[in-house]
Structures are given as C-alpha cells and as structure tokens.
Amino acid sequence: MVTAIDLNSDLGESFGAWTMGDDAAILKLVSSANVACGFHAGSPASLLSTLHAAKQQGVTIGAHVSYPDLVGFGRRNMDVASDELRADVIYQIGALQGLARAAGTEVRYVKPHGALYNTIAHDERQALAVIEAILAVDANLPLVGLAGSRVLTLAQEKGLKTISEAFADRAYHADGSLVSRREAGSVLHNANVVAQRMLQLVVEGGITSIEGQFTPVQADSICVHGDTPGAIEMARQVRQLLEAQGIMIRGFVA
C-alpha cells in the first residue's frame, strides 16, 4: 500500500515581461519544483524569484534541462550531437545551481523537459549523453524520467538513482507511452477527472489508457504541468483527494 508520493510541477517558465503560470500559487501545493534553466524558458530574474519562493515553501528544487529551444518552448525534436547535448545539460545544471545557491537553496535532482524528456525515453544515444552530463556534475543527483522507460534502466546501470514519473494531466497509450500533444485528447483539463485518475494510479498501480485499457504505471512522483490551463486547481484536487485517502504528499529527496 502506497502511503506517500511526490507531487511536482514545471516552474520558472516566465521570461522577462512574459508570464507563464502562477509559480507562487502552485508552490503551495507541490513538494518538488522542476525549475527551467533558460534553454526552453526562464529569464535569470524570474528563475531567481521562483527559487526564492520555493525555498520559502520548503519545496525541493530540480533542474528542468532542455534542448536549446526558446521559440519552440523545448517541445521540438532535435538531433543534437552527443558531446553538444552533454555540454548543454552540464551548462544548465550549473546555471541553476548558481542561482539556487544565491537563493539559499540547492538543486537536488534533474528532470529533462519536453522533447528531450520524450526522446531519451527511447533514444539510447541521447539518453546516455544526459546521464553522462549528470554524472559529470554530481553523481548524487537523481534523474527523473517517464515510468517504465529505457532511460531509467540505463541510468541505474550507470549508478544514478532514478525517479519514475507519471503525468496527471496527460493521456497515456496502452503501452505506457504518452499520447502526443498533436493528438486530440492528449492533455486533460477536468480537475476532478485528473484527481480520480491519480488516485487510481496510486491505489491500483496504473491508469486507464486512451484506448480504454488499464495500463500499469508504477510511479514515485506525479507531475502537473504548470502551463496547463487550470493547473492550480488540478494540483489542489489531486493533493486533497490523495490526502483524504491517507496518502501523504512528500518529496522523493530526503
């Protein structure tokens, strides 16, 4: 019986005068924050503000590393050479570490964003580049990845701790993969439905796929995307429903 689970969200995605999401509000509901590192979103000042707010709420910080794709919000596939991708990830972790230190907190894990996250779930070459980058910076930083994906096995083989993740606001195929954002029904918007699905995930060990089949998903952490419309209400209902069933919301990093 699962008694506790992490609830995370992608934050720090505002850029200058352009605002994305409501970090201050969602930080009151989550236990971990995947903070952008400037490659897909996040200007230095907005990142520093998010990090200060996360520290005040006692929320664990993770580096949300991405392809260099500000225009596409990190959601466009890129065929990046291994040495370049490795350097990009090292650079991003280091940048966020510096900002976190200035805010009086620290980076405790790494979670790839968007297209990079989806690519390394099955692309061994790029997965190894990301893994090697983390090892080069700090071998104690866990890697967060899609539950059941190949990258988690590769990371474990290289000695990294891994965190299996499920998405509250995304639809799944029966094979455990995420439904592409280009397809209808890929993103869920009904907060009550989302909360019930996450209770099913925690209690039953899986969710109903877009094909209507029960799909096993073993997860250590649940993500609510900060840029999804209604994200705050989703996070609130997920947390309230799980806690009502005696399931604690707690960060996976001690």
KEKE-3310 file (N, C-alpha, C; in steps of 0.2 Angstrom, whole numbers, plus 5000, padded with zeros to 4 digits):
npx = (5004:5004:5009:5014:5018:5027:5023:5025:5029:5032:5041:5046:5045:5042:5047:5056:5045:5035:5023:5022:5011:5007:5018:5020:5007:5006:5017:5013:5006:5014:5027:5039:5049:5051:5063:5065:5079:5083:5085:5074:5064:5062:5069:5084:5081:5067:5069:5077:5068:5058:5065:5068:5055:5051:5060:5055:5043:5048:5050:5057:5070:5073:5083:5077:5081:5084:5082:5090:5079:5070:5061:5052:5048:5055:5049:5051:5058:5075:5090:5103:5121:5130:5141:5138:5125:5128:5136:5127:5118:5126:5129:5117:5113:5123:5121:5108:5111:5120:5111:5102:5110:5112:5099:5098:5096:5096:5100:5092:5089:5088:5078:5073:5066:5051:5053:5066:5064:5055:5062:5074:5068:5067:5078:5094:5107:5105:5100:5111:5120:5114:5114:5127:5131:5125:5132:5144:5143:5137:5136:5126:5114:5098:5089:5075:5062:5051:5040:5044:5052:5066:5077:5078:5082:5095:5101:5101:5110:5122:5124:5116:5103:5086:5070:5054:5041:5024:5011:4999:4990:4991:4986:4988:4995:4991:5003:5010:5016:5016:5002:5004:5005:5001:4989:4972:4964:4975:4980:4973:4960:4950:4948:4943:4942:4956:4961:4954:4960:4973:4972:4968:4980:4989:4983:4979:4990:4991:4983:4969:4970:4970:4965:4956:4960:4966:4981:4997:5006:5020:5024:5035:5033:5021:5017:5011:5008:5014:5010:4998:4981:4971:4980:4983:4971:4970:4981:4978:4966:4971:4980:4972:4962:4971:4977:4965:4963:4973:4985:5001:5008:5024:5041:5053:5066:5076)
npy = (4994:5011:5024:5037:5050:5059:5076:5085:5100:5109:5123:5141:5146:5159:5173:5187:5201:5192:5181:5165:5154:5152:5153:5155:5152:5138:5133:5131:5120:5109:5096:5096:5105:5107:5117:5128:5131:5141:5137:5132:5140:5154:5167:5174:5183:5179:5166:5166:5172:5163:5152:5158:5159:5145:5140:5147:5140:5127:5118:5106:5107:5105:5103:5108:5103:5106:5105:5117:5128:5141:5147:5137:5132:5121:5110:5104:5091:5087:5083:5082:5082:5070:5075:5089:5089:5084:5094:5105:5101:5100:5113:5119:5113:5118:5132:5134:5129:5139:5150:5145:5143:5156:5160:5153:5140:5123:5113:5098:5087:5081:5084:5081:5091:5092:5089:5083:5075:5066:5060:5054:5044:5033:5034:5029:5034:5048:5048:5042:5053:5063:5057:5055:5068:5072:5064:5069:5082:5079:5065:5061:5067:5063:5056:5060:5052:5046:5034:5017:5018:5016:5024:5025:5013:5013:5023:5018:5008:5015:5019:5030:5036:5034:5041:5037:5044:5049:5057:5069:5076:5072:5061:5043:5030:5012:5006:5012:5024:5042:5051:5059:5077:5083:5076:5074:5075:5073:5081:5083:5092:5092:5095:5086:5074:5072:5071:5059:5050:5050:5045:5032:5028:5028:5020:5008:5005:5009:5017:5021:5019:5029:5021:5014:5004:4996:5002:4997:5008:5012:5023:5036:5049:5062:5072:5089:5099:5116:5125:5121:5125:5128:5122:5124:5122:5108:5103:5106:5098:5085:5084:5086:5075:5064:5065:5064:5051:5046:5047:5053:5069:5070:5075:5066:5067:5066)
npz = (5000:4995:5004:5003:4991:4979:4973:4959:4949:4933:4933:4934:4922:4916:4906:4907:4904:4900:4906:4912:4919:4937:4948:4962:4968:4964:4971:4984:4984:4979:4981:4975:4963:4946:4939:4926:4916:4907:4894:4887:4893:4905:4912:4919:4931:4933:4936:4948:4956:4957:4963:4976:4981:4981:4991:5002:5003:5006:4996:4986:4974:4957:4942:4927:4913:4895:4877:4867:4864:4864:4856:4852:4865:4870:4865:4852:4842:4842:4834:4842:4843:4853:4861:4862:4867:4880:4885:4885:4894:4906:4907:4909:4922:4930:4929:4935:4948:4953:4953:4963:4974:4977:4981:4993:4993:4985:4971:4969:4961:4943:4929:4913:4900:4890:4873:4874:4886:4881:4870:4876:4882:4874:4865:4865:4863:4865:4878:4885:4884:4892:4904:4906:4908:4920:4928:4927:4933:4946:4954:4963:4960:4957:4943:4935:4926:4913:4919:4917:4906:4895:4898:4912:4916:4910:4916:4930:4928:4926:4938:4943:4954:4951:4947:4945:4935:4933:4924:4928:4920:4907:4894:4892:4881:4879:4879:4889:4885:4882:4875:4860:4860:4849:4846:4848:4864:4871:4882:4898:4905:4915:4932:4942:4936:4933:4946:4951:4942:4946:4959:4956:4950:4961:4970:4963:4955:4942:4927:4916:4899:4884:4875:4882:4890:4905:4911:4918:4928:4937:4949:4956:4958:4954:4941:4938:4925:4925:4915:4910:4907:4921:4930:4944:4951:4947:4953:4967:4969:4966:4977:4988:4987:4987:5000:5008:5007:5015:5010:5009:5003:4998:4996:4985:4988:5002)
capx = (5000:5007:5007:5016:5020:5029:5019:5029:5027:5037:5040:5051:5045:5041:5053:5055:5038:5030:5022:5019:5009:5007:5023:5018:5001:5007:5022:5010:5003:5018:5033:5045:5048:5056:5064:5068:5086:5085:5086:5067:5061:5065:5075:5088:5077:5061:5071:5079:5061:5054:5069:5066:5048:5052:5064:5051:5038:5051:5049:5063:5072:5076:5085:5072:5085:5080:5085:5091:5073:5066:5055:5048:5047:5058:5044:5053:5063:5082:5095:5109:5127:5131:5145:5135:5120:5131:5138:5121:5115:5130:5129:5110:5113:5127:5117:5103:5115:5122:5105:5099:5114:5111:5093:5099:5093:5101:5097:5093:5088:5087:5072:5073:5059:5048:5055:5071:5062:5052:5067:5078:5064:5068:5084:5099:5112:5104:5099:5117:5123:5111:5116:5134:5131:5123:5137:5150:5141:5136:5133:5121:5108:5093:5086:5068:5060:5045:5039:5044:5056:5073:5082:5079:5087:5102:5104:5103:5116:5127:5125:5112:5097:5081:5063:5049:5036:5018:5008:4992:4986:4992:4983:4993:4993:4991:5009:5013:5019:5011:4999:5007:5002:4997:4983:4966:4963:4982:4980:4967:4958:4945:4952:4940:4944:4963:4962:4952:4965:4979:4970:4968:4987:4992:4980:4979:4996:4990:4978:4965:4973:4966:4962:4951:4963:4970:4989:5001:5011:5022:5027:5037:5031:5016:5018:5005:5012:5012:5007:4992:4976:4968:4985:4982:4965:4971:4986:4974:4961:4975:4983:4966:4960:4976:4977:4959:4964:4978:4992:5005:5012:5031:5046:5056:5073:5076)
capy = (5000:5017:5029:5044:5051:5066:5080:5090:5104:5113:5130:5146:5147:5165:5176:5195:5203:5187:5177:5158:5150:5155:5149:5157:5148:5131:5131:5130:5113:5103:5095:5097:5110:5107:5124:5129:5133:5146:5134:5132:5146:5156:5173:5174:5186:5176:5160:5168:5174:5156:5149:5161:5156:5138:5140:5149:5135:5121:5114:5103:5110:5101:5106:5106:5104:5106:5107:5125:5130:5145:5148:5131:5130:5115:5104:5102:5086:5090:5078:5085:5078:5068:5080:5095:5088:5083:5101:5109:5099:5102:5121:5121:5112:5123:5139:5134:5128:5146:5154:5141:5145:5163:5160:5150:5133:5119:5108:5091:5082:5083:5081:5084:5094:5092:5084:5080:5070:5061:5057:5050:5038:5028:5035:5027:5039:5055:5046:5042:5060:5066:5053:5057:5075:5072:5061:5074:5087:5077:5058:5060:5070:5058:5058:5059:5050:5043:5027:5011:5020:5013:5029:5024:5007:5015:5027:5014:5004:5019:5021:5035:5035:5036:5043:5036:5049:5049:5064:5069:5080:5069:5054:5038:5024:5006:5003:5016:5030:5047:5052:5065:5083:5084:5072:5076:5071:5071:5085:5083:5098:5092:5093:5081:5068:5071:5069:5052:5046:5049:5041:5026:5027:5027:5014:5002:5004:5011:5021:5019:5022:5032:5015:5011:4998:4998:5002:4998:5013:5012:5030:5038:5056:5064:5079:5093:5104:5122:5129:5118:5129:5125:5118:5125:5118:5101:5101:5106:5092:5079:5084:5085:5068:5059:5066:5062:5044:5044:5047:5060:5072:5071:5075:5060:5068:5067)
capz = (5000:4995:5009:5001:4984:4977:4968:4956:4943:4930:4935:4932:4914:4914:4903:4907:4905:4898:4912:4911:4925:4943:4952:4969:4970:4964:4975:4990:4983:4977:4985:4971:4958:4941:4938:4920:4916:4902:4887:4884:4896:4911:4912:4926:4936:4935:4939:4955:4960:4958:4968:4982:4983:4983:4997:5007:5004:5008:4991:4983:4968:4952:4936:4921:4907:4889:4871:4866:4860:4867:4852:4852:4872:4871:4863:4846:4842:4839:4833:4844:4844:4860:4865:4862:4872:4886:4887:4886:4901:4911:4907:4913:4929:4933:4929:4941:4954:4955:4956:4969:4979:4979:4984:4999:4992:4981:4966:4972:4955:4936:4925:4906:4898:4884:4868:4877:4890:4877:4866:4879:4885:4869:4861:4870:4862:4869:4885:4888:4884:4898:4910:4907:4910:4927:4932:4927:4938:4953:4953:4968:4958:4954:4936:4934:4919:4912:4922:4913:4900:4895:4901:4919:4916:4908:4922:4935:4926:4927:4945:4946:4957:4947:4950:4940:4935:4930:4922:4930:4915:4901:4892:4890:4877:4882:4880:4894:4882:4882:4869:4858:4861:4842:4845:4852:4870:4874:4888:4901:4908:4920:4938:4946:4932:4934:4953:4951:4939:4951:4965:4953:4949:4967:4974:4959:4951:4934:4924:4910:4893:4879:4871:4887:4894:4911:4910:4924:4929:4944:4949:4963:4958:4949:4938:4935:4921:4927:4910:4908:4910:4927:4934:4951:4953:4947:4959:4973:4969:4967:4983:4993:4986:4990:5007:5011:5007:5019:5006:5010:4998:5001:4991:4985:4990:5009)
cpx = (5004:5005:5009:5019:5022:5024:5023:5026:5032:5036:5046:5051:5043:5048:5052:5048:5033:5030:5019:5017:5009:5011:5021:5013:5003:5012:5019:5006:5008:5024:5039:5044:5054:5057:5068:5075:5088:5085:5079:5062:5065:5071:5078:5084:5071:5063:5073:5073:5058:5058:5068:5060:5048:5055:5059:5045:5041:5050:5056:5064:5075:5078:5081:5076:5081:5085:5086:5085:5069:5060:5050:5046:5049:5054:5046:5059:5070:5087:5102:5115:5128:5135:5142:5129:5123:5133:5132:5118:5119:5130:5122:5110:5117:5124:5112:5106:5117:5116:5102:5103:5113:5104:5093:5096:5098:5097:5098:5091:5088:5081:5072:5066:5057:5050:5061:5069:5059:5057:5071:5074:5065:5075:5090:5105:5111:5103:5106:5121:5120:5113:5123:5135:5130:5129:5143:5149:5141:5132:5127:5114:5104:5091:5079:5066:5054:5045:5039:5049:5063:5078:5083:5083:5094:5105:5106:5109:5122:5128:5120:5106:5092:5074:5058:5043:5030:5015:5001:4988:4988:4989:4989:4990:4993:4998:5013:5016:5014:5008:5002:5002:4998:4991:4978:4965:4970:4983:4973:4966:4953:4948:4950:4942:4952:4964:4960:4957:4971:4978:4971:4976:4990:4989:4980:4985:4995:4984:4974:4968:4968:4962:4957:4954:4967:4978:4993:5006:5013:5026:5029:5035:5026:5017:5012:5009:5009:5009:5001:4986:4972:4973:4984:4977:4966:4976:4982:4970:4965:4977:4977:4963:4964:4976:4971:4959:4970:4985:4995:5008:5019:5036:5050:5064:5073:5080)
cpy = (5006:5022:5036:5044:5058:5069:5085:5094:5108:5120:5135:5147:5154:5168:5184:5197:5198:5182:5170:5155:5155:5151:5149:5152:5140:5128:5129:5123:5107:5102:5096:5101:5109:5114:5124:5132:5138:5143:5134:5138:5148:5161:5172:5177:5182:5169:5161:5169:5167:5152:5151:5158:5149:5137:5141:5144:5128:5116:5112:5105:5105:5105:5104:5107:5103:5106:5114:5127:5134:5147:5143:5128:5123:5109:5102:5097:5089:5084:5081:5080:5076:5073:5086:5095:5088:5090:5105:5107:5101:5109:5123:5119:5117:5130:5139:5133:5135:5150:5151:5143:5152:5164:5156:5143:5129:5115:5101:5085:5085:5080:5084:5086:5092:5087:5080:5074:5064:5057:5052:5044:5032:5028:5034:5032:5045:5053:5046:5048:5063:5063:5055:5064:5076:5069:5066:5080:5084:5070:5057:5063:5064:5060:5056:5058:5047:5035:5022:5012:5017:5018:5027:5018:5009:5019:5023:5010:5008:5022:5027:5033:5038:5037:5042:5041:5047:5056:5064:5072:5078:5062:5049:5033:5018:5003:5007:5023:5036:5049:5059:5072:5086:5080:5074:5072:5070:5075:5085:5089:5098:5090:5087:5074:5066:5068:5061:5048:5045:5045:5033:5024:5024:5020:5007:5001:5005:5015:5018:5023:5025:5027:5012:5005:5000:4997:5002:5004:5014:5019:5032:5046:5057:5071:5082:5099:5111:5127:5126:5123:5125:5121:5119:5121:5110:5099:5101:5100:5086:5078:5082:5078:5063:5059:5064:5054:5041:5044:5053:5062:5074:5071:5068:5061:5070:5074)
cpz = (5000:5000:5008:4994:4983:4972:4965:4950:4940:4931:4933:4925:4912:4911:4903:4908:4903:4903:4909:4918:4931:4948:4960:4972:4970:4969:4982:4990:4982:4982:4982:4965:4953:4938:4931:4921:4911:4895:4884:4887:4902:4910:4919:4932:4938:4938:4947:4959:4962:4964:4975:4985:4985:4989:5003:5009:5006:5003:4988:4976:4963:4946:4930:4915:4901:4883:4871:4862:4863:4863:4852:4859:4873:4869:4855:4846:4839:4839:4835:4845:4851:4864:4866:4867:4879:4889:4889:4893:4907:4912:4911:4920:4933:4934:4935:4947:4957:4957:4962:4975:4982:4982:4991:4999:4987:4976:4968:4967:4949:4933:4918:4905:4891:4879:4870:4881:4886:4873:4870:4882:4880:4865:4866:4869:4866:4876:4888:4889:4891:4904:4912:4910:4917:4931:4932:4932:4945:4952:4958:4966:4955:4947:4936:4927:4919:4915:4916:4907:4901:4898:4908:4920:4915:4913:4928:4934:4927:4934:4948:4949:4952:4950:4944:4940:4931:4929:4924:4924:4908:4900:4890:4885:4881:4883:4886:4891:4882:4875:4867:4859:4854:4841:4850:4858:4874:4881:4891:4905:4914:4927:4942:4942:4933:4941:4954:4948:4943:4957:4962:4952:4956:4971:4970:4955:4944:4933:4918:4904:4889:4875:4876:4891:4900:4910:4916:4923:4936:4944:4956:4963:4952:4947:4936:4931:4923:4921:4907:4911:4916:4931:4941:4954:4952:4952:4966:4974:4970:4974:4989:4993:4989:4997:5011:5011:5011:5016:5006:5004:5001:4996:4991:4987:4997:5011)
residu = (MET:VAL:THR:ALA:ILE:ASP:LEU:ASN:SER:ASP:LEU:GLY:GLU:SER:PHE:GLY:ALA:TRP:THR:MET:GLY:ASP:ASP:ALA:ALA:ILE:LEU:LYS:LEU:VAL:SER:SER:ALA:ASN:VAL:ALA:CYS:GLY:PHE:HIS:ALA:GLY:SER:PRO:ALA:SER:LEU:LEU:SER:THR:LEU:HIS:ALA:ALA:LYS:GLN:GLN:GLY:VAL:THR:ILE:GLY:ALA:HIS:VAL:SER:TYR:PRO:ASP:LEU:VAL:GLY:PHE:GLY:ARG:ARG:ASN:MET:ASP:VAL:ALA:SER:ASP:GLU:LEU:ARG:ALA:ASP:VAL:ILE:TYR:GLN:ILE:GLY:ALA:LEU:GLN:GLY:LEU:ALA:ARG:ALA:ALA:GLY:THR:GLU:VAL:ARG:TYR:VAL:LYS:PRO:HIS:GLY:ALA:LEU:TYR:ASN:THR:ILE:ALA:HIS:ASP:GLU:ARG:GLN:ALA:LEU:ALA:VAL:ILE:GLU:ALA:ILE:LEU:ALA:VAL:ASP:ALA:ASN:LEU:PRO:LEU:VAL:GLY:LEU:ALA:GLY:SER:ARG:VAL:LEU:THR:LEU:ALA:GLN:GLU:LYS:GLY:LEU:LYS:THR:ILE:SER:GLU:ALA:PHE:ALA:ASP:ARG:ALA:TYR:HIS:ALA:ASP:GLY:SER:LEU:VAL:SER:ARG:ARG:GLU:ALA:GLY:SER:VAL:LEU:HIS:ASN:ALA:ASN:VAL:VAL:ALA:GLN:ARG:MET:LEU:GLN:LEU:VAL:VAL:GLU:GLY:GLY:ILE:THR:SER:ILE:GLU:GLY:GLN:PHE:THR:PRO:VAL:GLN:ALA:ASP:SER:ILE:CYS:VAL:HIS:GLY:ASP:THR:PRO:GLY:ALA:ILE:GLU:MET:ALA:ARG:GLN:VAL:ARG:GLN:LEU:LEU:GLU:ALA:GLN:GLY:ILE:MET:ILE:ARG:GLY:PHE:VAL:ALA)
# end
